[in-house]
């Protein structure tokens, strides 16, 4: 019973700083970048209040996702700073409660926030960010999206068959795709592959030029091969629709990223950029758990410092964390270091520091 009361007390000390952290860090993000952009969209493009408001709302899930780890760190620093400053931690230890047991509810909260953040980053952030981008380009800027794109992937599903169309490059203005590969699947098995030099949008249809058709057999591999000079393919997606169906890596779900990686791997193209993005979907949420481990001993060591120090320490730790992350992910996306190490490096550094500080604080 005494331990349960202790858990409730510690969690209560965490609640209000966490809510304050989400609100304050979100406000900082909004004030530092989004407000300036909103003013620019209104003055430069004459954007309507409705379009700007909707773009703002759809941009918020990504901002909130970044504030979760920061808020956990701030809440832990402030809560343990208060407990330490009023000698409550000393009293708890005197009552026979170990320091690790005092920290336990904070670590559990950090883990829960991390798991929630993983789901949030997968289910909410990508579609909302894609919609914010659509509003920006279509309704505010007036469709000034670049017309030429690289590595275009189009997925179509008809009955039980799936078709994946890949083009090395695509120009919406001319309606031409270059270096086209079409893979057709039946019952999740590759049944046919078509390659062509170009595909051109003509009279409401895509026409392949100078290509080869491979019929695939599950046991023998390529069962037959045939060439063609011209061929119409059953793809009804218009050039304009293709442009808007192409998502940036941070707008894709994990399933979409994995599917895109498989297409690139079959084309023997580099995939480090997208693997790094996948691991980042777990690395940023995991920061909530890591910051809980790091924040507790840092807050304990502050003794009677004012609560404003918690915000200062949070800013320093966050700056170091994201500085390491930015440097490492740049190397990872460029293929210099493994994507997993690139995404997790900042978490690994903070985790080691947190474990060391926890051991020191237990003495």
N, C-alpha and C positions, 0 to 999 in steps of 0.2 A: 504493500500500500504506500509506504514512504517513497519507494522508487517511482511509482506511478505518479505521485504528486510532484516529484522532482521533474519527471518528463514533461508534465503539463506546464509546470512553471517555466522551464527552459523554452518550450515551444511557444508559450505566450510571449516571451521576450523576443522571439524571432519573428512573430507574425507581423507586427506593425512596421518594423524596419524593412521587412521584405516587401510589403505593399508600398511603402514609401520609396524603396529602391526602384521598383518597376515604374512607378509614376515619375520619379525624378530623372532616371536614366532615359526613359522614353522622351521626356521633355527636352533633355539635352540633345538627343538625336534629332528631334523635330526642329529645335531652335537652330542647331548648327548646320543643318543641310536642307531639310524639307521646306522650311518657311521661305528661304531664299528662292528655291526652285518654284514654289507655288506663285510667288510674286512675279517671277520671270514668265511663267506660263500665262498669267493674266495680262501682263503688260506687253509682252512680245507677241503672243499668239492670240490674244483676246479670248482666252479660255473662259467658258461659262462657269459660274459658281457651282453648278451641279456636277460638271465633269471633274473639276478640281477636288470637290468634296469626296466624290466616289473614288478617285485615284488615291486620295489621302487615306481613306478607310481601307482600301485594298493593300496599301503599302504598310499599314500598321502591324500585321502579323509577323512580318520579317523583323521589324524593329523590336517588337515584344520578345521574340525568340532570342535576340541578342541580349536583352536585359535580364533574362532569367538567371544566368550565371553571375552576372554583376550584382544582382539583388540578393542572391544567396550569400555572396561574399560580404556585402555591406551589412546584411542582417546578422550574420555570424560575428563579424567584428564588433558591431555595436552591442549585441546581446552579451557576448563574453567580456567585452570591455566594461559593461555596466556591472556584471556579476563579479568581475575581478576587482573593479574599483571600490565596490562596497564590501569586499572581503567575503562575499557569499560563497565563492569557490573554495576558499580556505575552510569555511564552516562546513561545507559539504564533505570535504576530505576528512575533516575532524570527526564527522559523523560516520565515517567508515565507507564512504562512497568513493570509488576510484575515479581518477580523472577521466579515464577512458569511458566509464559509465556515464559520466556527466556529458561527455561529448557525443555519446551514442545517438540521442534523438536528433541532433543536428546532422549527423552523417546520414541517418535514415531519411530525413527531410531532403537533403541534397540528392540522395539516390532517387527518391520519388519525383522530385522536380526534373531530374535528368531523364527519367523514363517518360514523363509527360512531355518534355521538350522534344524527345525523339519523335513521338506521335504527332506533335504540333508541327514539327519541321517537315514531316512527310505528308500529312493529310491537309494541312491548312496553308502553309507558306507557299509551296510551288504554284497551286492554282490561283491563289490571291495575287501573287507577284505577276503571273502571266496576265491576269485580267487588268492589273494596274498598268502593265506595259501596253496592253491593247488600247486602253483608254487614252494613255499618253500619246501614242503614235496615231491612232485613228481619229480621236475626238478633239485632242488638244493641238497637236502638231500638224494635223491634216494629212496623215499618211506620207511622211517623209522617210519611211523605212528604206534602207539600202535595197536596191533591186537585185543585186548580185550576191549570192551566198555560196559558201563552200560546204561540202559534205552534207547534202540534203538527204533526209530519210523520210519516206512516206509509207505508212502502214495501212493496209486495207484488209478487211475481213468480209468474206462472202460465204455464208453457210458455215461449213466446218473447215474451209480452206483459208489460209492466211497468205498474203502477198506482201513482201517487203521490197520497196523500190529504193535503190540507193543511187545517187548521182554525185560525182566528184565536185561538180560546180553547177550552178543554176542561175540563169539570168531571166528575171521576170519580164523585163522590157521586150526581149526578143522571143521569149517563150521557149528557150532551148536549154536542155540539160546535157551535160557532157559526161562521157565515161559512165554509162548507165549499167547497173546490174540489178536484175529482178530475180528474187528468190521466192519460189512458191512452195508452201508447206501444206501437206495433207495429213491429218491426224498427228500433228506435231512432228512430222518427218519431212525432210527436204525431198520434193518430188521433181522439181524442174528449176533450171537456172537459165536465164537469158542475159546476154551481155550485148551492148551496142555502143557505137561511138557517140551517137547523139540520140536525143528524143526531142521532137519538136511539136508544139501545140498547133494543130492545123484543123480548122473546121470543127472545133469542139471535141477533138480527140488527140491523143498522144501517138505520134508516129515514130517508131524506132528506125534507125538507119544503120546498115552495115553491121550486122550482129550475128551471134551464134546462139543456138538453143541446145542445151544439154538436158537430156532426160536422165534422171537419177534412179538407181536401183539400190535398195537397202543393203544388199549383199555384195554386189559387184561394183558399186560406185557409179560411174558414168555408163549408162546402158546404150545411149545413142547420141549422135551429134549431127546438127544440121545448121547450115548458114542461110542468111536471108539478106536482102538489100533493103527492103521496106516491110514494115509490119506494124499494124495498129494494135495497141495494147488496151485492155479494158480498165483504164484508169481515168476516172471522171473528175479528178481533182484539178481545178483550173490553176494557171500560174499564180494568180493572186492568192488563192487559197493555200497553195504550197508555201508561199512566203510567210503567211501568218500561222501555218501549222508548225513551222520550225521553231523550236524552243531553245533558249539558252540553257546551259547546264544547270544553273540555279533555279530554273523554272520547271525542271523535270522531277518526277517522283523517282524513288529508288528503282522501281520496276522499269520505268522508261530509260533511266540511265543504264541499267544493266542490259536492256535490249539494244540500246544504241552501241554499247561497248561490243556486244557480240557481232553487230554488223561491221564495225570498224576492224575487229579482229579478223573477220573473214576476208576483209579487204587488205589485211596486213598493214594497217595504219596505226599510228601511235595512240594509245589509250590512257596514258598517264594522267592527263588532264581530268578525265572523267572518273577514273578510279580515285583520284584525290578528292574530287567532289563527293563521291559516295562516302568515303571515310570521314569527310568533314561533317556529314549529316549526323554522325555519331560523336565526333570529337567535341563540337560546340556544346551539345546537350550534356556530355560527360563532364564538362567544366563545372557544372553546378555541384556535382559530387566532389570533385577535386577541390573546389573553392571552399566547400564546407570543411574538409580536412585541413586546409591551409588556414582558413579564417579563425578557427577556434583557438589554436595556440597563439596566433598573432594577436588576437583580441585579449587573451589572457595575459600576455606579456606587457600590455600597455598600462596595467595597473590603474592609476587614478587619472589617466589622461581624459580630456574632455571628449564627448561623443563626436565632435566635429573631426577629431583625428581619424575616426573610423572611415569617414568619407575620403580623407586624404590618402590613407593607406590603400583603400579600395582603388582609387585612381591609379596609384603607382603600380599595384599588382596587375590591374587590368591592362595598363600600358605595356608592361613587360610581357604579359601573356600574349596579347594580340600582336606585339612586335615580333616575338618568336614565331607565332603562327603565320604572320604575313611573309616572313623571310623563308620559313620552311615550306609552306605551301607553294610559294613561287618556284622553289627548287623541285618540289614534287610534281607540279603540273608541267614543268619543263623536262621531266624525266631524269633529272640529275640524281635524286635520291628516291627510294621506294615510296609510293603514295601513302602507305599506311604510316610509315615513320614521319613523313611530312605532315600529315594531318594530326598525329598524336603527339608530336614532339613537345609542344607547349604543355599538354596535359601531363606528360611523363615528368618534365622538369618540376612542375608545380606539385605533382604527387610525391615525388622524392622529397622536396622541400617540406611538404606538409607532414610526412611521416617523421622526418628528423625533428621538426619543431614539436610534434606531438610527444615524442619520447622525452625531449628536454622539459616540456611543460609538466610531464607526469612526476618529475622529481620534486 
